């Protein structure tokens, strides 16, 4: 599949509908742009995770103060 989009004011563009459907994209995603060593551009769609999405996904050897963690997360400290 090949799609072509324009670059608009403030360098905005549109993600083609075929791409949005293929990757099930919605407004919770961010795009990571990478320039490879050979000068090509690669994109990766990264879903923003809420604190609820993260619960149970990660583990650690050290004890965690979940109340402090949630407070710091909500206040943008982490």
N, CA, C and O atoms as a Tripos MOL2 file, in Angstrom:
@<TRIPOS>MOLECULE
protein
  312   311    78     0     0
PROTEIN
NO_CHARGES

@<TRIPOS>ATOM
      1 N           0.8390   -1.1760    0.0000 N.3       1 UNK1
      2 CA          0.0000    0.0000    0.0000 C.3       1 UNK1
      3 C           0.8860    1.2410    0.0000 C.2       1 UNK1
      4 O           1.8710    1.3050    0.7350 O.2       1 UNK1
      5 N           0.5450    2.1910   -0.7970 N.am      2 UNK2
      6 CA          1.2250    3.4800   -0.8320 C.3       2 UNK2
      7 C           0.1680    4.5630   -0.6960 C.2       2 UNK2
      8 O          -0.8410    4.5530   -1.4010 O.2       2 UNK2
      9 N           0.4080    5.4980    0.2180 N.am      3 UNK3
     10 CA         -0.4750    6.6390    0.3820 C.3       3 UNK3
     11 C           0.3610    7.8950    0.3500 C.2       3 UNK3
     12 O           1.5070    7.8990    0.8010 O.2       3 UNK3
     13 N          -0.2040    8.9580   -0.1790 N.am      4 UNK4
     14 CA          0.4850   10.2420   -0.2380 C.3       4 UNK4
     15 C          -0.3670   11.2590    0.5020 C.2       4 UNK4
     16 O          -1.5750   11.3500    0.2820 O.2       4 UNK4
     17 N           0.2740   12.0260    1.3850 N.am      5 UNK5
     18 CA         -0.4300   13.1020    2.0870 C.3       5 UNK5
     19 C           0.3430   14.3930    1.9060 C.2       5 UNK5
     20 O           1.5220   14.3790    1.5530 O.2       5 UNK5
     21 N          -0.3210   15.5000    2.1470 N.am      6 UNK6
     22 CA          0.3030   16.8230    2.0450 C.3       6 UNK6
     23 C           0.8030   17.2680    3.4050 C.2       6 UNK6
     24 O           0.3690   16.7550    4.4360 O.2       6 UNK6
     25 N           1.7170   18.2250    3.4030 N.am      7 UNK7
     26 CA          2.1540   18.8750    4.6230 C.3       7 UNK7
     27 C           1.4620   20.2320    4.6610 C.2       7 UNK7
     28 O           1.5670   21.0160    3.7180 O.2       7 UNK7
     29 N           0.7560   20.5040    5.7530 N.am      8 UNK8
     30 CA         -0.0370   21.7190    5.8890 C.3       8 UNK8
     31 C           0.6800   22.7330    6.7740 C.2       8 UNK8
     32 O           1.8290   22.5380    7.1700 O.2       8 UNK8
     33 N          -0.0330   23.8270    7.0730 N.am      9 UNK9
     34 CA          0.5180   24.8500    7.9660 C.3       9 UNK9
     35 C           1.0370   24.1920    9.2390 C.2       9 UNK9
     36 O           0.4940   23.1870    9.6970 O.2       9 UNK9
     37 N           2.0720   24.7580    9.7930 N.am     10 UNK10
     38 CA          2.6970   24.2610   11.0170 C.3      10 UNK10
     39 C           3.2040   22.8270   10.8410 C.2      10 UNK10
     40 O           3.3640   22.0960   11.8190 O.2      10 UNK10
     41 N           3.4540   22.4300    9.5930 N.am     11 UNK11
     42 CA          4.0160   21.1210    9.2420 C.3      11 UNK11
     43 C           3.1560   19.9540    9.7010 C.2      11 UNK11
     44 O           3.6840   18.8930   10.0320 O.2      11 UNK11
     45 N           1.8410   20.1320    9.7280 N.am     12 UNK12
     46 CA          0.9240   19.0520   10.0720 C.3      12 UNK12
     47 C           0.6090   18.2310    8.8300 C.2      12 UNK12
     48 O           0.6750   18.7290    7.7060 O.2      12 UNK12
     49 N           0.2660   16.9670    9.0510 N.am     13 UNK13
     50 CA         -0.1540   16.0910    7.9630 C.3      13 UNK13
     51 C          -1.2590   15.1770    8.4870 C.2      13 UNK13
     52 O          -1.5960   15.2300    9.6700 O.2      13 UNK13
     53 N          -1.8170   14.3530    7.6310 N.am     14 UNK14
     54 CA         -2.8980   13.4390    7.9890 C.3      14 UNK14
     55 C          -2.3990   12.0080    7.8530 C.2      14 UNK14
     56 O          -1.7250   11.6660    6.8810 O.2      14 UNK14
     57 N          -2.7320   11.1790    8.8290 N.am     15 UNK15
     58 CA         -2.4250    9.7520    8.7140 C.3      15 UNK15
     59 C          -3.5370    9.1310    7.8710 C.2      15 UNK15
     60 O          -4.7090    9.2110    8.2390 O.2      15 UNK15
     61 N          -3.1850    8.5190    6.7510 N.am     16 UNK16
     62 CA         -4.2170    7.9700    5.8580 C.3      16 UNK16
     63 C          -5.1150    6.9520    6.5690 C.2      16 UNK16
     64 O          -4.6690    6.2240    7.4550 O.2      16 UNK16
     65 N          -6.3640    6.9180    6.1710 N.am     17 UNK17
     66 CA         -7.3530    6.0520    6.8090 C.3      17 UNK17
     67 C          -6.9260    4.5880    6.7530 C.2      17 UNK17
     68 O          -7.1820    3.8370    7.6950 O.2      17 UNK17
     69 N          -6.2850    4.1730    5.6750 N.am     18 UNK18
     70 CA         -5.8430    2.7770    5.5610 C.3      18 UNK18
     71 C          -4.8170    2.4370    6.6480 C.2      18 UNK18
     72 O          -4.8330    1.3410    7.2090 O.2      18 UNK18
     73 N          -3.9370    3.3810    6.9330 N.am     19 UNK19
     74 CA         -2.9180    3.1750    7.9720 C.3      19 UNK19
     75 C          -3.5770    3.1610    9.3460 C.2      19 UNK19
     76 O          -3.2530    2.3200   10.1840 O.2      19 UNK19
     77 N          -4.5080    4.0960    9.5780 N.am     20 UNK20
     78 CA         -5.2060    4.1420   10.8730 C.3      20 UNK20
     79 C          -5.9460    2.8340   11.1370 C.2      20 UNK20
     80 O          -5.9240    2.3180   12.2550 O.2      20 UNK20
     81 N          -6.5990    2.3000   10.1100 N.am     21 UNK21
     82 CA         -7.3370    1.0450   10.2740 C.3      21 UNK21
     83 C          -6.3960   -0.1390   10.4680 C.2      21 UNK21
     84 O          -6.6420   -0.9930   11.3190 O.2      21 UNK21
     85 N          -5.3220   -0.1970    9.6860 N.am     22 UNK22
     86 CA         -4.3710   -1.3050    9.7640 C.3      22 UNK22
     87 C          -3.7510   -1.4330   11.1540 C.2      22 UNK22
     88 O          -3.5340   -2.5410   11.6450 O.2      22 UNK22
     89 N          -3.4640   -0.2770   11.7920 N.am     23 UNK23
     90 CA         -2.7970   -0.2830   13.0920 C.3      23 UNK23
     91 C          -3.7460    0.0590   14.2460 C.2      23 UNK23
     92 O          -3.3060    0.2540   15.3790 O.2      23 UNK23
     93 N          -5.0560    0.1310   13.9510 N.am     24 UNK24
     94 CA         -6.0630    0.4480   14.9720 C.3      24 UNK24
     95 C          -5.6930    1.7110   15.7640 C.2      24 UNK24
     96 O          -5.7560    1.7170   16.9930 O.2      24 UNK24
     97 N          -5.3120    2.7670   15.0590 N.am     25 UNK25
     98 CA         -4.8630    3.9950   15.7040 C.3      25 UNK25
     99 C          -6.0380    4.8400   16.1730 C.2      25 UNK25
    100 O          -7.0930    4.8860   15.5390 O.2      25 UNK25
    101 N          -5.8250    5.5020   17.2970 N.am     26 UNK26
    102 CA         -6.7540    6.5140   17.7690 C.3      26 UNK26
    103 C          -5.9290    7.6430   18.3710 C.2      26 UNK26
    104 O          -4.7020    7.6330   18.2700 O.2      26 UNK26
    105 N          -6.5800    8.6100   18.9910 N.am     27 UNK27
    106 CA         -5.8810    9.7950   19.4940 C.3      27 UNK27
    107 C          -4.9760    9.5170   20.6840 C.2      27 UNK27
    108 O          -4.2640   10.4180   21.1280 O.2      27 UNK27
    109 N          -4.9810    8.2960   21.2170 N.am     28 UNK28
    110 CA         -4.1150    7.9800   22.3520 C.3      28 UNK28
    111 C          -2.7000    7.6070   21.8990 C.2      28 UNK28
    112 O          -1.8360    7.3620   22.7400 O.2      28 UNK28
    113 N          -2.4500    7.5600   20.6020 N.am     29 UNK29
    114 CA         -1.1390    7.1890   20.0860 C.3      29 UNK29
    115 C          -0.2710    8.4110   19.8220 C.2      29 UNK29
    116 O          -0.7670    9.4950   19.5160 O.2      29 UNK29
    117 N           1.0280    8.2090   19.9490 N.am     30 UNK30
    118 CA          2.0270    9.1870   19.5360 C.3      30 UNK30
    119 C           2.8270    8.5430   18.4160 C.2      30 UNK30
    120 O           2.7970    7.3240   18.2460 O.2      30 UNK30
    121 N           3.5440    9.3600   17.6500 N.am     31 UNK31
    122 CA          4.3790    8.8410   16.5700 C.3      31 UNK31
    123 C           5.8350    9.1380   16.9110 C.2      31 UNK31
    124 O           6.2040   10.2810   17.1810 O.2      31 UNK31
    125 N           6.6540    8.0870   16.8940 N.am     32 UNK32
    126 CA          8.0910    8.2500   17.0810 C.3      32 UNK32
    127 C           8.7280    8.2630   15.6970 C.2      32 UNK32
    128 O           8.5330    7.3380   14.9090 O.2      32 UNK32
    129 N           9.4930    9.3220   15.4040 N.am     33 UNK33
    130 CA         10.1570    9.4910   14.1140 C.3      33 UNK33
    131 C          11.6360    9.1710   14.2920 C.2      33 UNK33
    132 O          12.2670    9.6410   15.2380 O.2      33 UNK33
    133 N          12.1810    8.3780   13.3930 N.am     34 UNK34
    134 CA         13.6020    8.0330   13.4700 C.3      34 UNK34
    135 C          14.2160    8.1600   12.0790 C.2      34 UNK34
    136 O          13.6470    7.6940   11.0920 O.2      34 UNK34
    137 N          15.3900    8.8020   12.0150 N.am     35 UNK35
    138 CA         16.1450    8.8540   10.7680 C.3      35 UNK35
    139 C          17.2150    7.7710   10.8640 C.2      35 UNK35
    140 O          18.0460    7.7800   11.7720 O.2      35 UNK35
    141 N          17.1810    6.8430    9.9150 N.am     36 UNK36
    142 CA         18.1240    5.7250    9.9360 C.3      36 UNK36
    143 C          19.4940    6.1720    9.4260 C.2      36 UNK36
    144 O          19.6440    7.2670    8.8830 O.2      36 UNK36
    145 N          20.4820    5.3080    9.6110 N.am     37 UNK37
    146 CA         21.8460    5.6140    9.1580 C.3      37 UNK37
    147 C          21.9250    5.8300    7.6500 C.2      37 UNK37
    148 O          22.7960    6.5520    7.1650 O.2      37 UNK37
    149 N          21.0070    5.1960    6.9090 N.am     38 UNK38
    150 CA         21.0310    5.3740    5.4530 C.3      38 UNK38
    151 C          20.1150    6.5110    4.9860 C.2      38 UNK38
    152 O          19.8380    6.6360    3.7930 O.2      38 UNK38
    153 N          19.6410    7.3500    5.9420 N.am     39 UNK39
    154 CA         18.8930    8.5590    5.5860 C.3      39 UNK39
    155 C          17.4080    8.3670    5.3510 C.2      39 UNK39
    156 O          16.7480    9.2760    4.8460 O.2      39 UNK39
    157 N          16.8700    7.2250    5.6970 N.am     40 UNK40
    158 CA         15.4250    6.9920    5.5460 C.3      40 UNK40
    159 C          14.7170    7.3200    6.8540 C.2      40 UNK40
    160 O          15.3310    7.3190    7.9200 O.2      40 UNK40
    161 N          13.4310    7.5990    6.7620 N.am     41 UNK41
    162 CA         12.6270    7.9090    7.9410 C.3      41 UNK41
    163 C          11.7780    6.6970    8.2990 C.2      41 UNK41
    164 O          11.0990    6.1250    7.4470 O.2      41 UNK41
    165 N          11.8260    6.3130    9.5740 N.am     42 UNK42
    166 CA         10.9750    5.2340   10.0800 C.3      42 UNK42
    167 C          10.0220    5.8230   11.1000 C.2      42 UNK42
    168 O          10.3970    6.6960   11.8830 O.2      42 UNK42
    169 N           8.7880    5.3440   11.0900 N.am     43 UNK43
    170 CA          7.7810    5.7730   12.0560 C.3      43 UNK43
    171 C           7.3860    4.5930   12.9110 C.2      43 UNK43
    172 O           7.3160    3.4590   12.4380 O.2      43 UNK43
    173 N           7.1270    4.8720   14.1820 N.am     44 UNK44
    174 CA          6.5740    3.8400   15.0560 C.3      44 UNK44
    175 C           5.4200    4.4590   15.8250 C.2      44 UNK44
    176 O           5.5500    5.5570   16.3670 O.2      44 UNK44
    177 N           4.3000    3.7660   15.8750 N.am     45 UNK45
    178 CA          3.1420    4.2330   16.6250 C.3      45 UNK45
    179 C           3.2400    3.7240   18.0470 C.2      45 UNK45
    180 O           3.3710    2.5220   18.2750 O.2      45 UNK45
    181 N           3.1760    4.6320   19.0040 N.am     46 UNK46
    182 CA          3.3370    4.2910   20.4070 C.3      46 UNK46
    183 C           2.0710    4.6990   21.1570 C.2      46 UNK46
    184 O           1.6880    5.8690   21.1600 O.2      46 UNK46
    185 N           1.4310    3.7200   21.7880 N.am     47 UNK47
    186 CA          0.2110    4.0030   22.5400 C.3      47 UNK47
    187 C           0.5900    4.5710   23.9050 C.2      47 UNK47
    188 O           1.3960    3.9880   24.6300 O.2      47 UNK47
    189 N          -0.0020    5.7150   24.2430 N.am     48 UNK48
    190 CA          0.1960    6.2780   25.5710 C.3      48 UNK48
    191 C          -0.5300    5.3970   26.5680 C.2      48 UNK48
    192 O          -1.6880    5.0340   26.3610 O.2      48 UNK48
    193 N           0.1440    5.0590   27.6350 N.am     49 UNK49
    194 CA         -0.4430    4.1980   28.6500 C.3      49 UNK49
    195 C          -0.9040    5.0210   29.8400 C.2      49 UNK49
    196 O          -0.1940    5.9120   30.3070 O.2      49 UNK49
    197 N          -2.0880    4.7190   30.3190 N.am     50 UNK50
    198 CA         -2.5530    5.3240   31.5570 C.3      50 UNK50
    199 C          -1.9660    4.5210   32.7100 C.2      50 UNK50
    200 O          -1.4140    3.4410   32.5010 O.2      50 UNK50
    201 N          -2.0820    5.0400   33.9100 N.am     51 UNK51
    202 CA         -1.5900    4.3090   35.0750 C.3      51 UNK51
    203 C          -2.3060    2.9610   35.1790 C.2      51 UNK51
    204 O          -1.6840    1.9500   35.5050 O.2      51 UNK51
    205 N          -3.6080    2.9460   34.9040 N.am     52 UNK52
    206 CA         -4.3620    1.6860   34.9550 C.3      52 UNK52
    207 C          -3.8330    0.6810   33.9240 C.2      52 UNK52
    208 O          -3.8100   -0.5210   34.1870 O.2      52 UNK52
    209 N          -3.4040    1.1790   32.7370 N.am     53 UNK53
    210 CA         -2.8330    0.2910   31.7210 C.3      53 UNK53
    211 C          -1.5290   -0.3350   32.2040 C.2      53 UNK53
    212 O          -1.2050   -1.4670   31.8460 O.2      53 UNK53
    213 N          -0.7800    0.4180   33.0250 N.am     54 UNK54
    214 CA          0.5390   -0.0440   33.4730 C.3      54 UNK54
    215 C           0.4720   -1.0370   34.6250 C.2      54 UNK54
    216 O           1.3930   -1.8320   34.8130 O.2      54 UNK54
    217 N          -0.6110   -0.9980   35.3980 N.am     55 UNK55
    218 CA         -0.7250   -1.8650   36.5690 C.3      55 UNK55
    219 C          -0.6620   -3.3270   36.1260 C.2      55 UNK55
    220 O          -1.4160   -3.7570   35.2540 O.2      55 UNK55
    221 N           0.2420   -4.0770   36.7370 N.am     56 UNK56
    222 CA          0.4010   -5.4880   36.4300 C.3      56 UNK56
    223 C           1.2840   -5.7720   35.2390 C.2      56 UNK56
    224 O           1.6200   -6.9290   34.9880 O.2      56 UNK56
    225 N           1.6700   -4.7510   34.4970 N.am     57 UNK57
    226 CA          2.4900   -4.9220   33.3070 C.3      57 UNK57
    227 C           3.9820   -4.9820   33.6330 C.2      57 UNK57
    228 O           4.7730   -5.5860   32.9080 O.2      57 UNK57
    229 N           4.3430   -4.3370   34.7460 N.am     58 UNK58
    230 CA          5.7520   -4.2320   35.1190 C.3      58 UNK58
    231 C           5.9640   -4.8040   36.5150 C.2      58 UNK58
    232 O           5.0420   -4.8430   37.3300 O.2      58 UNK58
    233 N           7.1840   -5.2430   36.7770 N.am     59 UNK59
    234 CA          7.5010   -5.7600   38.1020 C.3      59 UNK59
    235 C           8.8770   -5.2460   38.5120 C.2      59 UNK59
    236 O           9.6610   -4.7860   37.6820 O.2      59 UNK59
    237 N           9.1540   -5.3370   39.8230 N.am     60 UNK60
    238 CA         10.4330   -4.8800   40.3460 C.3      60 UNK60
    239 C          10.8050   -5.7050   41.5630 C.2      60 UNK60
    240 O           9.9400   -6.2890   42.2160 O.2      60 UNK60
    241 N          12.0710   -5.7500   41.8590 N.am     61 UNK61
    242 CA         12.5580   -6.4630   43.0380 C.3      61 UNK61
    243 C          12.3330   -5.6280   44.3050 C.2      61 UNK61
    244 O          12.1930   -6.1750   45.3980 O.2      61 UNK61
    245 N          12.3000   -4.3010   44.1470 N.am     62 UNK62
    246 CA         12.1900   -3.3880   45.2890 C.3      62 UNK62
    247 C          10.7250   -3.0900   45.5860 C.2      62 UNK62
    248 O           9.9020   -3.0740   44.6710 O.2      62 UNK62
    249 N          10.3850   -2.8500   46.8670 N.am     63 UNK63
    250 CA          9.0070   -2.4760   47.1990 C.3      63 UNK63
    251 C           8.6560   -1.1140   46.5960 C.2      63 UNK63
    252 O           9.5170   -0.2460   46.4510 O.2      63 UNK63
    253 N           7.3870   -0.9450   46.2520 N.am     64 UNK64
    254 CA          6.9120    0.2960   45.6340 C.3      64 UNK64
    255 C           5.7870    0.8760   46.4740 C.2      64 UNK64
    256 O           4.8760    0.1600   46.8890 O.2      64 UNK64
    257 N           5.8570    2.1760   46.7230 N.am     65 UNK65
    258 CA          4.7800    2.8920   47.3940 C.3      65 UNK65
    259 C           3.7880    3.3210   46.3110 C.2      65 UNK65
    260 O           3.9570    4.3700   45.6890 O.2      65 UNK65
    261 N           2.7610    2.5110   46.0890 N.am     66 UNK66
    262 CA          1.8410    2.7530   44.9870 C.3      66 UNK66
    263 C           1.0380    4.0410   45.1570 C.2      66 UNK66
    264 O           0.6720    4.6670   44.1620 O.2      66 UNK66
    265 N           0.7580    4.4450   46.3840 N.am     67 UNK67
    266 CA          0.0210    5.6960   46.6130 C.3      67 UNK67
    267 C           0.8850    6.8780   46.1740 C.2      67 UNK67
    268 O           0.4090    7.7730   45.4760 O.2      67 UNK67
    269 N           2.1570    6.8800   46.5830 N.am     68 UNK68
    270 CA          3.0740    7.9560   46.1850 C.3      68 UNK68
    271 C           3.2910    7.9230   44.6740 C.2      68 UNK68
    272 O           3.3120    8.9720   44.0310 O.2      68 UNK68
    273 N           3.4510    6.7430   44.1060 N.am     69 UNK69
    274 CA          3.6550    6.6000   42.6740 C.3      69 UNK69
    275 C           2.4770    7.1890   41.9000 C.2      69 UNK69
    276 O           2.6740    7.9360   40.9420 O.2      69 UNK69
    277 N           1.2600    6.8540   42.3100 N.am     70 UNK70
    278 CA          0.0670    7.3660   41.6300 C.3      70 UNK70
    279 C          -0.0140    8.8870   41.7690 C.2      70 UNK70
    280 O          -0.3530    9.5790   40.8090 O.2      70 UNK70
    281 N           0.2950    9.4070   42.9490 N.am     71 UNK71
    282 CA          0.2910   10.8580   43.1830 C.3      71 UNK71
    283 C           1.3170   11.5450   42.2820 C.2      71 UNK71
    284 O           1.0010   12.5390   41.6290 O.2      71 UNK71
    285 N           2.5410   11.0210   42.2450 N.am     72 UNK72
    286 CA          3.5900   11.6040   41.4150 C.3      72 UNK72
    287 C           3.2350   11.5370   39.9250 C.2      72 UNK72
    288 O           3.5100   12.4720   39.1730 O.2      72 UNK72
    289 N           2.6240   10.4300   39.5120 N.am     73 UNK73
    290 CA          2.2180   10.2630   38.1140 C.3      73 UNK73
    291 C           1.1700   11.3000   37.7360 C.2      73 UNK73
    292 O           1.2830   11.9470   36.6950 O.2      73 UNK73
    293 N           0.1710   11.4600   38.5600 N.am     74 UNK74
    294 CA         -0.9100   12.4190   38.2740 C.3      74 UNK74
    295 C          -0.4160   13.8560   38.2690 C.2      74 UNK74
    296 O          -0.9890   14.7080   37.5900 O.2      74 UNK74
    297 N           0.6510   14.1350   39.0280 N.am     75 UNK75
    298 CA          1.1920   15.4910   39.0940 C.3      75 UNK75
    299 C           2.3400   15.7130   38.1170 C.2      75 UNK75
    300 O           3.0310   16.7290   38.1890 O.2      75 UNK75
    301 N           2.5450   14.7640   37.2020 N.am     76 UNK76
    302 CA          3.5390   14.9280   36.1480 C.3      76 UNK76
    303 C           4.9780   14.8190   36.6040 C.2      76 UNK76
    304 O           5.8840   15.2420   35.8850 O.2      76 UNK76
    305 N           5.2100   14.2640   37.7730 N.am     77 UNK77
    306 CA          6.5740   14.1330   38.2800 C.3      77 UNK77
    307 C           7.2920   12.9310   37.6740 C.2      77 UNK77
    308 O           8.5210   12.8580   37.7040 O.2      77 UNK77
    309 N           6.5280   11.9890   37.1260 N.am     78 UNK78
    310 CA          7.1330   10.8280   36.4490 C.3      78 UNK78
    311 C           6.4320   10.5830   35.1420 C.2      78 UNK78
    312 O           6.7850    9.6530   34.4160 O.2      78 UNK78
@<TRIPOS>BOND
     1     1     2 1
     2     2     3 1
     3     3     4 2
     4     3     5 am
     5     5     6 1
     6     6     7 1
     7     7     8 2
     8     7     9 am
     9     9    10 1
    10    10    11 1
    11    11    12 2
    12    11    13 am
    13    13    14 1
    14    14    15 1
    15    15    16 2
    16    15    17 am
    17    17    18 1
    18    18    19 1
    19    19    20 2
    20    19    21 am
    21    21    22 1
    22    22    23 1
    23    23    24 2
    24    23    25 am
    25    25    26 1
    26    26    27 1
    27    27    28 2
    28    27    29 am
    29    29    30 1
    30    30    31 1
    31    31    32 2
    32    31    33 am
    33    33    34 1
    34    34    35 1
    35    35    36 2
    36    35    37 am
    37    37    38 1
    38    38    39 1
    39    39    40 2
    40    39    41 am
    41    41    42 1
    42    42    43 1
    43    43    44 2
    44    43    45 am
    45    45    46 1
    46    46    47 1
    47    47    48 2
    48    47    49 am
    49    49    50 1
    50    50    51 1
    51    51    52 2
    52    51    53 am
    53    53    54 1
    54    54    55 1
    55    55    56 2
    56    55    57 am
    57    57    58 1
    58    58    59 1
    59    59    60 2
    60    59    61 am
    61    61    62 1
    62    62    63 1
    63    63    64 2
    64    63    65 am
    65    65    66 1
    66    66    67 1
    67    67    68 2
    68    67    69 am
    69    69    70 1
    70    70    71 1
    71    71    72 2
    72    71    73 am
    73    73    74 1
    74    74    75 1
    75    75    76 2
    76    75    77 am
    77    77    78 1
    78    78    79 1
    79    79    80 2
    80    79    81 am
    81    81    82 1
    82    82    83 1
    83    83    84 2
    84    83    85 am
    85    85    86 1
    86    86    87 1
    87    87    88 2
    88    87    89 am
    89    89    90 1
    90    90    91 1
    91    91    92 2
    92    91    93 am
    93    93    94 1
    94    94    95 1
    95    95    96 2
    96    95    97 am
    97    97    98 1
    98    98    99 1
    99    99   100 2
   100    99   101 am
   101   101   102 1
   102   102   103 1
   103   103   104 2
   104   103   105 am
   105   105   106 1
   106   106   107 1
   107   107   108 2
   108   107   109 am
   109   109   110 1
   110   110   111 1
   111   111   112 2
   112   111   113 am
   113   113   114 1
   114   114   115 1
   115   115   116 2
   116   115   117 am
   117   117   118 1
   118   118   119 1
   119   119   120 2
   120   119   121 am
   121   121   122 1
   122   122   123 1
   123   123   124 2
   124   123   125 am
   125   125   126 1
   126   126   127 1
   127   127   128 2
   128   127   129 am
   129   129   130 1
   130   130   131 1
   131   131   132 2
   132   131   133 am
   133   133   134 1
   134   134   135 1
   135   135   136 2
   136   135   137 am
   137   137   138 1
   138   138   139 1
   139   139   140 2
   140   139   141 am
   141   141   142 1
   142   142   143 1
   143   143   144 2
   144   143   145 am
   145   145   146 1
   146   146   147 1
   147   147   148 2
   148   147   149 am
   149   149   150 1
   150   150   151 1
   151   151   152 2
   152   151   153 am
   153   153   154 1
   154   154   155 1
   155   155   156 2
   156   155   157 am
   157   157   158 1
   158   158   159 1
   159   159   160 2
   160   159   161 am
   161   161   162 1
   162   162   163 1
   163   163   164 2
   164   163   165 am
   165   165   166 1
   166   166   167 1
   167   167   168 2
   168   167   169 am
   169   169   170 1
   170   170   171 1
   171   171   172 2
   172   171   173 am
   173   173   174 1
   174   174   175 1
   175   175   176 2
   176   175   177 am
   177   177   178 1
   178   178   179 1
   179   179   180 2
   180   179   181 am
   181   181   182 1
   182   182   183 1
   183   183   184 2
   184   183   185 am
   185   185   186 1
   186   186   187 1
   187   187   188 2
   188   187   189 am
   189   189   190 1
   190   190   191 1
   191   191   192 2
   192   191   193 am
   193   193   194 1
   194   194   195 1
   195   195   196 2
   196   195   197 am
   197   197   198 1
   198   198   199 1
   199   199   200 2
   200   199   201 am
   201   201   202 1
   202   202   203 1
   203   203   204 2
   204   203   205 am
   205   205   206 1
   206   206   207 1
   207   207   208 2
   208   207   209 am
   209   209   210 1
   210   210   211 1
   211   211   212 2
   212   211   213 am
   213   213   214 1
   214   214   215 1
   215   215   216 2
   216   215   217 am
   217   217   218 1
   218   218   219 1
   219   219   220 2
   220   219   221 am
   221   221   222 1
   222   222   223 1
   223   223   224 2
   224   223   225 am
   225   225   226 1
   226   226   227 1
   227   227   228 2
   228   227   229 am
   229   229   230 1
   230   230   231 1
   231   231   232 2
   232   231   233 am
   233   233   234 1
   234   234   235 1
   235   235   236 2
   236   235   237 am
   237   237   238 1
   238   238   239 1
   239   239   240 2
   240   239   241 am
   241   241   242 1
   242   242   243 1
   243   243   244 2
   244   243   245 am
   245   245   246 1
   246   246   247 1
   247   247   248 2
   248   247   249 am
   249   249   250 1
   250   250   251 1
   251   251   252 2
   252   251   253 am
   253   253   254 1
   254   254   255 1
   255   255   256 2
   256   255   257 am
   257   257   258 1
   258   258   259 1
   259   259   260 2
   260   259   261 am
   261   261   262 1
   262   262   263 1
   263   263   264 2
   264   263   265 am
   265   265   266 1
   266   266   267 1
   267   267   268 2
   268   267   269 am
   269   269   270 1
   270   270   271 1
   271   271   272 2
   272   271   273 am
   273   273   274 1
   274   274   275 1
   275   275   276 2
   276   275   277 am
   277   277   278 1
   278   278   279 1
   279   279   280 2
   280   279   281 am
   281   281   282 1
   282   282   283 1
   283   283   284 2
   284   283   285 am
   285   285   286 1
   286   286   287 1
   287   287   288 2
   288   287   289 am
   289   289   290 1
   290   290   291 1
   291   291   292 2
   292   291   293 am
   293   293   294 1
   294   294   295 1
   295   295   296 2
   296   295   297 am
   297   297   298 1
   298   298   299 1
   299   299   300 2
   300   299   301 am
   301   301   302 1
   302   302   303 1
   303   303   304 2
   304   303   305 am
   305   305   306 1
   306   306   307 1
   307   307   308 2
   308   307   309 am
   309   309   310 1
   310   310   311 1
   311   311   312 2
@<TRIPOS>SUBSTRUCTURE
     1 UNK1         2 RESIDUE 1 A UNK
     2 UNK2         6 RESIDUE 1 A UNK
     3 UNK3        10 RESIDUE 1 A UNK
     4 UNK4        14 RESIDUE 1 A UNK
     5 UNK5        18 RESIDUE 1 A UNK
     6 UNK6        22 RESIDUE 1 A UNK
     7 UNK7        26 RESIDUE 1 A UNK
     8 UNK8        30 RESIDUE 1 A UNK
     9 UNK9        34 RESIDUE 1 A UNK
    10 UNK10       38 RESIDUE 1 A UNK
    11 UNK11       42 RESIDUE 1 A UNK
    12 UNK12       46 RESIDUE 1 A UNK
    13 UNK13       50 RESIDUE 1 A UNK
    14 UNK14       54 RESIDUE 1 A UNK
    15 UNK15       58 RESIDUE 1 A UNK
    16 UNK16       62 RESIDUE 1 A UNK
    17 UNK17       66 RESIDUE 1 A UNK
    18 UNK18       70 RESIDUE 1 A UNK
    19 UNK19       74 RESIDUE 1 A UNK
    20 UNK20       78 RESIDUE 1 A UNK
    21 UNK21       82 RESIDUE 1 A UNK
    22 UNK22       86 RESIDUE 1 A UNK
    23 UNK23       90 RESIDUE 1 A UNK
    24 UNK24       94 RESIDUE 1 A UNK
    25 UNK25       98 RESIDUE 1 A UNK
    26 UNK26      102 RESIDUE 1 A UNK
    27 UNK27      106 RESIDUE 1 A UNK
    28 UNK28      110 RESIDUE 1 A UNK
    29 UNK29      114 RESIDUE 1 A UNK
    30 UNK30      118 RESIDUE 1 A UNK
    31 UNK31      122 RESIDUE 1 A UNK
    32 UNK32      126 RESIDUE 1 A UNK
    33 UNK33      130 RESIDUE 1 A UNK
    34 UNK34      134 RESIDUE 1 A UNK
    35 UNK35      138 RESIDUE 1 A UNK
    36 UNK36      142 RESIDUE 1 A UNK
    37 UNK37      146 RESIDUE 1 A UNK
    38 UNK38      150 RESIDUE 1 A UNK
    39 UNK39      154 RESIDUE 1 A UNK
    40 UNK40      158 RESIDUE 1 A UNK
    41 UNK41      162 RESIDUE 1 A UNK
    42 UNK42      166 RESIDUE 1 A UNK
    43 UNK43      170 RESIDUE 1 A UNK
    44 UNK44      174 RESIDUE 1 A UNK
    45 UNK45      178 RESIDUE 1 A UNK
    46 UNK46      182 RESIDUE 1 A UNK
    47 UNK47      186 RESIDUE 1 A UNK
    48 UNK48      190 RESIDUE 1 A UNK
    49 UNK49      194 RESIDUE 1 A UNK
    50 UNK50      198 RESIDUE 1 A UNK
    51 UNK51      202 RESIDUE 1 A UNK
    52 UNK52      206 RESIDUE 1 A UNK
    53 UNK53      210 RESIDUE 1 A UNK
    54 UNK54      214 RESIDUE 1 A UNK
    55 UNK55      218 RESIDUE 1 A UNK
    56 UNK56      222 RESIDUE 1 A UNK
    57 UNK57      226 RESIDUE 1 A UNK
    58 UNK58      230 RESIDUE 1 A UNK
    59 UNK59      234 RESIDUE 1 A UNK
    60 UNK60      238 RESIDUE 1 A UNK
    61 UNK61      242 RESIDUE 1 A UNK
    62 UNK62      246 RESIDUE 1 A UNK
    63 UNK63      250 RESIDUE 1 A UNK
    64 UNK64      254 RESIDUE 1 A UNK
    65 UNK65      258 RESIDUE 1 A UNK
    66 UNK66      262 RESIDUE 1 A UNK
    67 UNK67      266 RESIDUE 1 A UNK
    68 UNK68      270 RESIDUE 1 A UNK
    69 UNK69      274 RESIDUE 1 A UNK
    70 UNK70      278 RESIDUE 1 A UNK
    71 UNK71      282 RESIDUE 1 A UNK
    72 UNK72      286 RESIDUE 1 A UNK
    73 UNK73      290 RESIDUE 1 A UNK
    74 UNK74      294 RESIDUE 1 A UNK
    75 UNK75      298 RESIDUE 1 A UNK
    76 UNK76      302 RESIDUE 1 A UNK
    77 UNK77      306 RESIDUE 1 A UNK
    78 UNK78      310 RESIDUE 1 A UNK
